[in-house]
């Protein structure tokens, strides 16, 4: 044990003299700060401009005020019609919703089946894509809320003609008195754990930081190969060198994984403590074996170094960091990042991660047996 700690200390001292390793370490707090700063800014996946033809119209003002800041995924900004058209042409916004001054009268006439020369609300879009089509649902649901009030009034007047003698304000007081209090929905994972309300901008942080740990293991394989070529471990017995290589890799991965875990705790992106603890150890083992095997299978340092950008692109595209691609599910299982990202929400992936590490360990033993027999 004393000798193992001595080797750990020597590996640690050598790692922190490596400029590339220190840069990777510094990327972790930098990414956390950038994502945290971005989450505090006004942002959205879609930018929609709200145009109110008559700012004095109380009815359209209600709709505009409700839309402003109502969605984290959609950034709503109120502006004039001329400015809205200018921003859309310049690509500064995705769409403009133009709400007429007489919208209330339009909604009432639509309910009564009266012919409309043109739709009351005009939507101008820069392009046609899936995200903008989803925003149509937001517009429909918001306007329908106010259309329902008109339907309610028209229904009362058709059901009881004497209701016309009652003021609109009195009728609407009864309508609003029957509203539902509290929340209608609860968002949980498949185990009943309540989902956090963190900004969507920081949710990919867990995956991106995990990718850094995987890349660190590959970089460490390069470091080990370079030190071996220089004869740094020439005094070590030939049969102990595979374990020295694992220790070299594990030391670098351990520091990176620990820094990632601390960053996730600070960002509020952790799950149950026991799941995080298991995933932490499995990630350290999995990345250690992944980097070691990749270094062995690629042969030379040049090939391993050339694979680094390829691995980065593949993991960002295939692993469930920004989106989930069911058709590529089996390709996702090639990388330890997949299990660490998903395991915190789907505990079965902790078992898959354990199996993944066993498979990598078996492959490592086969390769070592072949090379050192």
C-alpha positions as CSV (number, residue, x, y, z in Angstrom):
1,X,0.0,0.0,0.0
2,X,2.8,2.4,0.9
3,X,4.5,1.7,-2.5
4,X,1.2,2.3,-4.3
5,X,0.8,5.7,-2.6
6,X,4.4,6.5,-3.5
7,X,3.8,5.7,-7.2
8,X,0.5,7.7,-7.0
9,X,2.4,10.7,-5.7
10,X,5.1,10.5,-8.4
11,X,2.5,10.2,-11.1
12,X,0.6,13.2,-9.7
13,X,3.7,15.3,-9.6
14,X,4.5,14.4,-13.2
15,X,1.0,15.0,-14.4
16,X,0.8,18.5,-13.0
17,X,3.9,19.4,-14.9
18,X,2.1,18.6,-18.2
19,X,0.7,21.8,-19.9
20,X,-2.0,19.9,-21.8
21,X,-3.3,18.2,-18.7
22,X,-3.4,21.5,-16.8
23,X,-5.4,23.1,-19.7
24,X,-7.9,20.2,-19.5
25,X,-8.2,20.7,-15.8
26,X,-8.8,24.5,-16.2
27,X,-11.5,23.9,-18.8
28,X,-13.7,22.4,-16.1
29,X,-14.2,25.5,-13.9
30,X,-14.2,27.6,-17.1
31,X,-17.1,25.7,-18.6
32,X,-19.0,25.9,-15.4
33,X,-18.6,29.6,-15.2
34,X,-19.5,30.1,-18.9
35,X,-22.6,27.9,-18.6
36,X,-23.7,29.6,-15.4
37,X,-23.3,33.0,-16.8
38,X,-25.2,32.1,-19.9
39,X,-28.1,30.7,-17.8
40,X,-28.5,34.1,-16.1
41,X,-28.8,36.0,-19.4
42,X,-32.0,36.3,-21.3
43,X,-31.9,33.6,-23.9
44,X,-33.9,31.0,-25.7
45,X,-33.7,28.4,-28.4
46,X,-36.1,30.6,-30.5
47,X,-36.3,34.4,-30.5
48,X,-39.8,35.8,-31.1
49,X,-40.8,39.4,-31.4
50,X,-44.2,40.5,-30.1
51,X,-45.8,43.4,-31.9
52,X,-48.8,45.1,-30.4
53,X,-50.6,47.3,-32.9
54,X,-52.4,49.3,-30.2
55,X,-50.3,49.5,-26.9
56,X,-53.4,51.0,-25.2
57,X,-55.6,48.0,-25.9
58,X,-56.1,46.2,-22.6
59,X,-57.0,42.9,-24.2
60,X,-53.9,42.5,-26.4
61,X,-51.8,43.9,-23.6
62,X,-52.9,40.9,-21.4
63,X,-51.7,38.5,-24.0
64,X,-48.4,40.2,-24.6
65,X,-47.7,40.4,-20.9
66,X,-48.4,36.8,-20.4
67,X,-46.1,35.7,-23.2
68,X,-43.2,37.9,-22.1
69,X,-41.0,35.7,-19.9
70,X,-43.5,32.8,-20.0
71,X,-41.1,30.3,-21.5
72,X,-37.5,29.4,-20.8
73,X,-37.1,27.9,-24.3
74,X,-38.5,30.9,-26.1
75,X,-37.2,34.4,-25.8
76,X,-40.0,36.9,-26.2
77,X,-39.2,40.5,-26.9
78,X,-41.7,43.3,-27.4
79,X,-41.0,45.8,-30.2
80,X,-42.6,47.8,-33.0
81,X,-43.7,46.3,-36.3
82,X,-41.0,48.1,-38.4
83,X,-38.3,47.1,-36.0
84,X,-39.6,43.5,-36.0
85,X,-39.4,43.3,-39.8
86,X,-35.9,44.7,-39.8
87,X,-34.6,42.2,-37.2
88,X,-36.1,39.3,-39.0
89,X,-34.5,40.3,-42.3
90,X,-31.2,40.8,-40.5
91,X,-31.5,37.4,-38.9
92,X,-31.6,38.8,-35.3
93,X,-34.9,37.2,-34.6
94,X,-36.8,34.0,-35.8
95,X,-40.3,35.3,-36.0
96,X,-42.7,38.1,-35.2
97,X,-46.3,37.8,-33.8
98,X,-48.4,40.8,-34.7
99,X,-51.4,41.2,-32.5
100,X,-54.1,43.6,-33.7
101,X,-55.8,46.2,-31.6
102,X,-59.3,44.7,-32.2
103,X,-58.3,41.1,-31.3
104,X,-61.2,40.7,-28.8
105,X,-63.8,41.6,-31.5
106,X,-62.1,39.2,-33.9
107,X,-62.2,36.3,-31.4
108,X,-65.9,37.0,-30.8
109,X,-66.7,37.0,-34.5
110,X,-64.7,33.8,-35.0
111,X,-66.8,32.1,-32.3
112,X,-70.0,33.3,-33.9
113,X,-68.9,31.9,-37.2
114,X,-68.7,35.2,-39.0
115,X,-66.6,35.4,-42.1
116,X,-63.1,36.9,-41.6
117,X,-61.4,38.8,-44.4
118,X,-58.0,37.8,-42.9
119,X,-56.8,35.9,-39.8
120,X,-56.6,38.3,-36.8
121,X,-53.0,37.4,-35.7
122,X,-50.2,37.6,-38.3
123,X,-47.1,35.4,-37.9
124,X,-44.0,36.3,-39.9
125,X,-41.2,33.8,-39.8
126,X,-37.7,33.9,-41.1
127,X,-37.7,30.3,-42.1
128,X,-39.6,27.1,-41.6
129,X,-38.2,24.6,-39.1
130,X,-39.3,22.2,-36.4
131,X,-38.7,24.6,-33.5
132,X,-40.8,27.4,-35.0
133,X,-43.6,25.0,-35.7
134,X,-43.6,24.0,-32.0
135,X,-43.9,27.7,-31.1
136,X,-47.3,27.7,-32.9
137,X,-48.6,25.5,-30.0
138,X,-47.5,28.2,-27.5
139,X,-49.3,30.9,-29.5
140,X,-52.5,28.8,-29.9
141,X,-52.6,27.8,-26.2
142,X,-52.1,31.4,-25.0
143,X,-54.7,32.9,-27.3
144,X,-57.2,30.1,-26.6
145,X,-57.2,31.0,-23.0
146,X,-58.7,34.4,-23.9
147,X,-60.8,33.0,-26.6
148,X,-62.3,30.7,-24.0
149,X,-63.5,33.8,-22.1
150,X,-65.4,34.9,-25.2
151,X,-66.8,31.5,-25.7
152,X,-68.0,31.5,-22.0
153,X,-69.7,34.9,-22.4
154,X,-71.4,34.0,-25.7
155,X,-72.6,30.6,-24.3
156,X,-74.1,32.3,-21.2
157,X,-75.9,34.8,-23.4
158,X,-77.2,32.1,-25.7
159,X,-78.3,29.9,-22.8
160,X,-79.9,32.7,-20.7
161,X,-80.8,35.9,-22.7
162,X,-81.3,37.7,-19.5
163,X,-77.5,37.4,-18.9
164,X,-77.1,40.3,-21.3
165,X,-78.3,42.6,-18.5
166,X,-75.4,41.5,-16.3
167,X,-72.2,43.4,-16.8
168,X,-69.2,41.6,-18.4
169,X,-67.2,42.3,-15.2
170,X,-69.7,40.4,-13.0
171,X,-69.8,37.5,-15.4
172,X,-66.0,37.3,-15.6
173,X,-65.7,37.4,-11.8
174,X,-67.6,34.1,-11.6
175,X,-65.5,32.7,-14.4
176,X,-62.2,33.6,-12.7
177,X,-63.4,32.4,-9.3
178,X,-63.4,28.8,-10.6
179,X,-59.7,28.7,-11.6
180,X,-57.5,25.9,-10.6
181,X,-55.1,26.7,-7.8
182,X,-51.7,25.1,-7.5
183,X,-49.8,23.1,-10.2
184,X,-51.3,20.6,-12.5
185,X,-48.1,18.7,-13.4
186,X,-45.3,17.1,-11.6
187,X,-42.1,16.2,-13.5
188,X,-40.2,13.2,-12.3
189,X,-37.9,10.5,-13.6
190,X,-39.0,6.9,-13.9
191,X,-38.2,6.3,-10.2
192,X,-40.3,9.2,-9.0
193,X,-37.5,11.6,-8.3
194,X,-38.6,15.2,-8.9
195,X,-36.7,16.8,-11.8
196,X,-34.6,19.9,-11.0
197,X,-35.7,23.2,-12.4
198,X,-32.3,24.2,-13.6
199,X,-31.9,26.2,-16.8
200,X,-31.9,24.2,-20.0
201,X,-28.6,25.9,-20.8
202,X,-26.7,24.1,-18.2
203,X,-28.2,20.6,-18.6
204,X,-25.6,19.6,-21.3
205,X,-22.8,20.5,-18.8
206,X,-22.8,17.0,-17.3
207,X,-22.2,15.4,-20.7
208,X,-19.6,17.9,-21.8
209,X,-17.6,17.6,-18.6
210,X,-17.7,13.8,-18.9
211,X,-16.4,14.0,-22.5
212,X,-13.4,15.9,-21.0
213,X,-12.7,13.0,-18.7
214,X,-12.7,10.5,-21.6
215,X,-10.4,12.8,-23.6
216,X,-8.1,13.1,-20.6
217,X,-7.7,9.3,-20.5
218,X,-6.7,9.3,-24.2
219,X,-4.2,12.2,-23.6
220,X,-2.8,10.2,-20.6
221,X,-2.2,7.3,-23.0
222,X,-0.1,9.6,-25.1
223,X,1.8,10.7,-22.0
224,X,2.5,7.2,-21.0
225,X,3.7,6.2,-24.4
226,X,6.0,9.2,-24.6
227,X,7.5,8.5,-21.1
228,X,7.9,4.8,-22.1
229,X,9.8,5.8,-25.3
230,X,12.1,8.0,-23.2
231,X,12.9,5.0,-21.0
232,X,11.3,6.4,-17.8
233,X,10.0,3.0,-16.7
234,X,13.0,0.9,-17.9
235,X,13.9,0.0,-14.3
236,X,10.5,-1.5,-13.7
237,X,10.1,-5.2,-14.1
238,X,8.5,-6.2,-17.4
239,X,5.6,-8.0,-15.8
240,X,4.7,-5.1,-13.7
241,X,4.5,-2.5,-16.5
242,X,0.9,-3.1,-17.4
243,X,-0.1,-2.2,-13.8
244,X,2.1,0.8,-13.9
245,X,0.3,1.9,-17.1
246,X,-3.1,1.4,-15.4
247,X,-1.9,3.4,-12.4
248,X,-0.6,6.2,-14.6
249,X,-4.0,6.4,-16.4
250,X,-6.0,6.1,-13.2
251,X,-4.2,8.9,-11.5
252,X,-4.9,11.4,-14.3
253,X,-8.5,10.3,-14.6
254,X,-9.1,10.4,-10.9
255,X,-8.2,14.1,-10.6
256,X,-10.4,15.0,-13.6
257,X,-13.4,13.0,-12.5
258,X,-13.2,14.4,-9.0
259,X,-13.1,18.0,-10.4
260,X,-16.1,17.1,-12.6
261,X,-18.0,15.7,-9.6
262,X,-17.4,18.9,-7.6
263,X,-18.5,21.0,-10.5
264,X,-21.7,19.1,-10.9
265,X,-22.4,19.5,-7.2
266,X,-21.9,23.2,-7.4
267,X,-24.1,23.4,-10.6
268,X,-26.9,21.4,-9.0
269,X,-26.8,18.7,-11.7
270,X,-26.3,15.7,-9.4
271,X,-28.7,12.9,-8.6
272,X,-28.9,10.7,-5.5
273,X,-25.6,10.6,-3.6
274,X,-25.3,6.8,-3.8
275,X,-25.8,6.9,-7.6
276,X,-23.2,9.6,-8.0
277,X,-20.7,7.8,-5.9
278,X,-21.1,4.5,-7.9
279,X,-21.0,6.4,-11.2
280,X,-17.8,8.2,-10.1
281,X,-15.9,5.0,-9.4
282,X,-17.2,3.3,-12.5
283,X,-16.3,6.4,-14.6
284,X,-12.7,6.3,-13.2
285,X,-12.3,2.6,-14.0
286,X,-14.1,2.8,-17.4
287,X,-12.1,5.8,-18.6
288,X,-8.8,4.3,-17.4
289,X,-9.4,1.1,-19.3
290,X,-10.8,3.0,-22.3
291,X,-7.7,5.2,-22.7
292,X,-5.3,2.3,-22.1
293,X,-7.0,0.0,-24.6
294,X,-7.2,2.8,-27.2
295,X,-3.5,3.5,-26.7
296,X,-2.7,-0.1,-27.2
297,X,-4.9,-0.7,-30.2
298,X,-3.8,2.4,-32.1
299,X,-0.1,1.5,-31.7
300,X,1.7,4.8,-32.3
301,X,1.3,8.2,-30.6
302,X,0.6,9.9,-34.0
303,X,-2.5,7.7,-34.6
304,X,-3.8,8.2,-31.1
305,X,-3.3,11.9,-31.3
306,X,-5.1,12.0,-34.6
307,X,-8.1,10.2,-33.1
308,X,-8.6,12.9,-30.4
309,X,-10.7,15.3,-32.5
310,X,-12.6,12.4,-34.1
311,X,-13.5,11.1,-30.6
312,X,-14.6,14.5,-29.5
313,X,-16.9,15.0,-32.4
314,X,-18.3,11.4,-32.1
315,X,-19.0,11.7,-28.4
316,X,-20.7,15.1,-28.8
317,X,-22.8,13.9,-31.7
318,X,-23.7,10.3,-30.5
319,X,-23.7,10.4,-26.7
320,X,-27.0,11.8,-25.1
321,X,-25.6,15.2,-24.3
322,X,-27.8,17.6,-26.3
323,X,-30.4,15.1,-27.6
324,X,-31.2,11.4,-27.5
325,X,-30.9,9.4,-30.8
326,X,-32.5,6.0,-30.3
327,X,-31.3,4.7,-33.6
328,X,-27.7,5.2,-32.5
329,X,-28.2,3.6,-29.1
330,X,-25.8,0.8,-29.6
331,X,-23.0,3.1,-30.9
332,X,-23.5,5.2,-27.7
333,X,-22.5,2.1,-25.7
334,X,-19.0,2.4,-27.1
335,X,-18.2,5.3,-24.8
336,X,-18.1,5.5,-21.0
337,X,-19.7,9.0,-21.2
338,X,-23.1,7.5,-22.2
339,X,-23.4,5.5,-19.0
340,X,-22.3,8.4,-16.7
341,X,-24.8,10.8,-18.3
342,X,-27.7,8.4,-18.3
343,X,-27.0,6.5,-15.1
344,X,-28.0,9.4,-12.8
345,X,-31.6,9.3,-14.2
346,X,-31.9,5.6,-15.3
347,X,-30.3,3.4,-12.6
348,X,-30.2,0.4,-15.0
349,X,-27.3,2.1,-16.7
350,X,-25.3,1.8,-13.5
351,X,-25.5,-1.9,-14.0
352,X,-24.7,-1.5,-17.7
353,X,-21.7,0.6,-16.7
354,X,-20.4,-2.1,-14.4
355,X,-20.8,-4.7,-17.3
356,X,-19.0,-2.3,-19.6
357,X,-16.1,-2.0,-17.3
358,X,-15.9,-5.8,-16.9
359,X,-15.8,-6.2,-20.7
360,X,-13.0,-3.6,-21.0
361,X,-11.1,-5.3,-18.2
362,X,-11.4,-8.6,-20.0
363,X,-10.2,-7.1,-23.3
364,X,-7.3,-5.5,-21.4
365,X,-6.3,-8.8,-19.9
366,X,-6.4,-10.6,-23.2
367,X,-4.2,-8.0,-24.8
368,X,-1.8,-8.0,-21.9
369,X,-1.6,-11.8,-22.0
370,X,-0.9,-11.7,-25.7
371,X,1.8,-9.0,-25.5
372,X,3.5,-10.2,-22.3
373,X,3.5,-13.9,-22.6
